Amino acid sequence: MENNIQDFVNKVIEDDCLNIMPNIPDKSVDMILCDLPYGTTQNKWDSVIDLKKLWQQYMRIIKDNGAIVLTAQGLFTAKLILSNEDWFKYKIVWIKSKSTNFLNAKKQPLRKHEDICVFYKQQPTYNPQMTKGESYDKGVRKNQYTGSYGDFKPRHVQSNGMRYPNDVLLMDDNELPIEDFLYVKTAESEGAVYHPTQKPVELGRYLIRTFSNPGDIILDNACGSGSFLVAAAMEHRKYIGIEKNQNVMLHKVKEIDYIQVCADRLAKVTAKQHNDKMKPVIQGLFDNKVYTSAAK
């Protein structure tokens, strides 16, 4: 009997992703967003997943117009891109406020960025997240014959100040002009940190808004503490989370059950969304006004 995608939706599954993904129906996922293990530490949980086997599943379960968005860094970025050159399209550079690699600071530069690699078969959903800048009016541009990407006909060049996003995401770095970049707080700034490589929820929300639409299904096959699942829920998407849950020792002090962490974080999102829906109803009781039920 063929599996139904609804059997997986809005669930966090404890298992190896290569055991679970073969059960997910073909072309049933709208977006894959995952912070894969980079293999850059000595931790067992950071072991690189077999990329050949991973792509066999990714390419089968993603919809034809779906995006596969994967974080990476250093040598793992190169390995990831080369593991599927046909589908790789571009990468986004994510600049962080906190550097790493301090143990090698006298031998190498500190690490201050990670990569976000974007793969797809055909043009996926793309909702550019505009940023606000200064308006301008440069008058009429003359003919331009480039020979590389096509010719430009005369046109009036002006802007109301809204800017298309570029491929650099800024995080807390005041040395760069904020209006030219997406500003996202670090995971530490958002509150409790449950995972050594925890990604900011706001980063996930930005990527999910960009590459999917409300109601779409987002898969994170190595979901860790669930930041990208929380982001999906906050953006009114459905999610599928898979996590080995190898009980990582956080800072060598506290053993973490990531399935429970994900459940707790997602429950808070659900509770907040319910409360937000009920606010106008409750307010209406005191205003003697009639409000439509949130359930409708």
C-alpha positions in Angstrom: 0.0 0.0 0.0 1.4 3.4 -1.0 2.2 5.8 1.8 0.3 9.1 2.1 2.2 12.3 2.6 -0.3 13.2 5.3 1.1 10.4 7.4 4.3 12.4 7.8 3.0 16.0 7.9 3.5 18.0 11.1 5.4 15.2 12.8 9.0 14.9 14.1 10.2 11.4 13.5 13.1 9.8 15.5 15.2 7.8 13.1 18.0 8.0 10.5 16.7 10.1 7.6 17.9 7.5 5.1 15.5 5.0 6.8 12.5 7.3 6.7 12.8 9.2 3.4 12.3 6.1 1.2 8.7 5.9 2.7 7.9 9.5 1.7 5.8 9.6 -1.6 7.3 10.8 -4.9 7.1 14.5 -5.6 5.2 15.3 -2.4 7.5 17.9 -0.7 7.5 21.6 -1.7 10.8 22.6 -0.2 13.7 20.9 1.6 15.5 23.1 4.1 18.2 21.4 6.1 21.3 22.2 8.2 23.1 19.0 7.3 26.1 17.8 9.4 29.2 19.3 7.9 31.7 16.8 9.3 34.0 19.5 10.6 34.0 18.4 14.3 34.9 15.3 16.2 31.3 14.8 17.3 29.5 11.6 16.2 26.4 13.6 15.4 28.4 15.7 12.9 29.2 12.7 10.6 28.4 13.6 7.0 25.4 11.8 5.6 26.0 9.7 2.5 25.4 12.3 -0.2 24.8 9.9 -3.0 22.0 8.2 -1.1 20.7 11.5 0.2 20.3 12.9 -3.4 18.5 9.8 -4.5 15.8 10.5 -2.0 15.9 14.3 -2.3 15.4 14.2 -6.1 12.6 11.7 -5.8 10.5 13.4 -3.1 10.9 17.0 -4.1 8.3 18.5 -6.5 9.5 19.5 -9.9 9.2 23.2 -8.9 10.6 22.7 -5.4 13.8 24.1 -4.0 16.4 22.2 -2.0 18.1 24.7 0.3 21.1 23.4 2.4 23.5 25.1 4.7 27.2 24.4 4.4 30.7 25.7 5.2 34.3 25.3 4.0 35.2 22.0 2.3 31.7 20.6 2.9 30.3 23.4 0.6 32.5 22.2 -2.2 31.6 18.5 -1.6 27.9 19.4 -1.5 27.9 21.4 -4.7 29.9 18.7 -6.6 27.6 16.0 -5.3 24.9 17.4 -7.6 26.3 19.8 -10.2 23.3 19.5 -12.5 20.9 20.8 -9.9 23.1 23.4 -8.1 22.1 26.9 -9.1 23.7 29.4 -6.6 24.7 30.0 -3.0 23.8 32.7 -0.5 26.5 33.9 1.8 25.3 34.3 5.4 27.5 36.7 7.4 27.4 36.0 11.2 28.1 38.4 14.1 30.1 35.8 16.0 33.3 34.3 14.5 34.5 30.8 15.1 37.8 28.9 14.8 39.5 30.7 17.7 41.6 27.7 18.5 43.4 28.3 15.2 43.4 32.1 15.3 47.2 32.3 15.2 47.3 30.1 12.2 44.2 30.9 10.1 41.6 33.6 9.8 38.5 33.3 12.0 35.4 32.0 10.3 32.6 34.5 10.0 30.3 33.2 7.3 28.4 30.1 6.2 27.0 29.2 2.8 23.4 28.4 1.9 23.4 26.3 -1.3 20.3 26.3 -3.5 19.5 23.4 -5.7 16.5 22.8 -8.0 15.4 20.9 -11.2 13.4 23.8 -12.7 12.5 27.3 -11.6 11.0 27.0 -8.1 8.7 29.2 -6.2 10.6 32.4 -5.6 9.2 35.3 -3.5 12.0 37.9 -3.3 12.1 39.5 0.2 12.4 43.1 -0.6 14.4 45.5 1.7 14.0 49.2 2.0 16.6 51.7 0.7 16.7 55.2 -0.7 14.6 56.1 -3.8 16.3 57.4 -6.9 15.6 58.6 -10.4 18.5 58.2 -12.9 16.6 59.3 -16.0 16.5 57.4 -19.2 19.2 54.7 -19.8 20.6 54.5 -23.3 20.8 51.3 -25.4 23.3 48.8 -23.9 24.8 46.1 -26.0 26.5 43.7 -23.7 26.9 40.5 -25.8 26.8 38.4 -22.7 23.3 38.4 -21.3 21.3 40.2 -23.9 20.8 43.8 -24.9 19.1 46.5 -22.9 16.6 48.8 -24.6 16.2 52.5 -23.5 14.1 52.8 -20.3 13.5 55.1 -17.4 15.6 54.0 -14.4 14.0 54.8 -11.1 13.2 53.2 -7.8 10.7 53.8 -5.0 13.4 52.7 -2.5 12.5 49.0 -2.4 15.5 46.7 -3.2 15.6 43.1 -4.5 17.6 40.8 -2.2 21.2 40.1 -3.0 23.2 36.9 -2.2 24.6 38.1 1.1 22.6 37.9 4.3 23.8 40.1 7.2 23.7 39.1 10.8 24.4 41.8 13.4 27.3 43.3 11.5 27.1 47.1 11.8 30.2 47.6 9.6 27.9 47.1 6.6 25.0 49.3 5.5 21.9 47.6 7.1 19.5 48.7 4.3 21.4 46.7 1.7 21.1 43.4 3.6 18.7 41.2 5.5 19.2 41.7 9.2 18.8 38.6 11.3 19.6 38.0 14.9 21.8 35.1 16.0 20.3 32.0 17.6 21.7 33.1 20.9 19.9 36.5 20.6 16.6 34.7 20.0 16.7 32.9 23.4 17.6 29.4 24.6 20.2 27.5 22.6 19.7 23.7 22.5 22.2 22.6 19.8 25.9 23.4 19.3 25.2 24.4 15.7 21.7 25.8 16.1 20.5 28.1 13.3 18.4 31.2 13.9 14.6 30.8 13.5 14.5 34.1 11.6 17.0 32.8 9.0 14.7 29.8 8.4 11.7 32.1 8.1 13.4 34.2 5.5 14.3 31.2 3.4 10.9 29.6 3.8 9.1 32.8 2.8 11.5 33.1 -0.2 11.2 29.5 -1.6 7.6 28.4 -0.6 4.1 29.6 -0.1 1.7 29.2 2.8 0.4 25.7 3.2 3.4 24.1 1.5 5.2 21.2 3.0 8.8 21.8 4.3 11.1 18.9 5.0 14.1 19.1 7.4 15.7 15.7 7.5 18.3 16.5 10.1 16.2 18.9 12.2 18.2 18.9 15.4 16.5 21.3 17.9 13.8 22.2 15.4 14.6 25.8 14.4 13.6 25.3 10.8 10.4 23.4 11.9 9.5 26.3 14.2 10.2 28.7 11.3 7.9 26.7 9.0 5.1 26.6 11.6 5.4 30.4 12.2 5.1 31.0 8.5 2.0 28.8 8.3 3.7 26.0 6.4 3.4 22.3 7.1 6.6 20.5 8.2 8.2 17.1 8.4 11.1 16.7 10.8 13.5 13.8 11.0 16.2 13.5 13.7 18.5 10.7 14.8 18.4 12.1 18.3 21.7 10.7 19.5 21.4 12.5 22.8 24.1 15.1 22.3 25.8 16.5 25.4 25.2 20.3 25.2 28.5 22.0 26.3 29.5 18.6 27.9 27.1 19.3 30.7 23.5 18.5 29.8 22.1 15.6 27.7 19.5 16.8 25.2 16.5 14.9 23.9 15.9 16.7 20.6 12.6 15.1 19.8 11.3 16.5 23.1 12.9 19.9 22.4 11.3 20.1 19.0 7.9 19.1 20.5 8.2 21.8 23.2 9.2 24.5 20.8 6.5 23.7 18.3 3.9 23.6 21.1 4.8 27.1 22.0 4.3 28.3 18.4 0.9 26.6 18.3 -0.1 28.1 21.6 0.9 31.6 20.5 -0.9 31.3 17.2 -4.0 30.2 19.0 -3.8 33.1 21.5 -3.2 35.6 18.6 -6.4 34.3 16.9 -8.4 34.6 20.1 -7.3 38.1 21.0 -9.9 39.9 18.8 -12.6 37.6 20.1 -11.7 38.3 23.7 -11.4 42.0 23.0 -14.9 41.9 21.4 -16.4 40.6 24.7 -15.3 43.8 26.4 -16.2 46.1 23.5 -19.7 44.6 23.1 -18.9 44.0 19.5 -19.6 41.0 17.4 -16.5 39.1 16.0 -16.3 36.2 13.7 -15.1 33.0 15.5 -11.4 32.3 15.0 -12.4 28.8 13.9 -14.2 30.2 10.9 
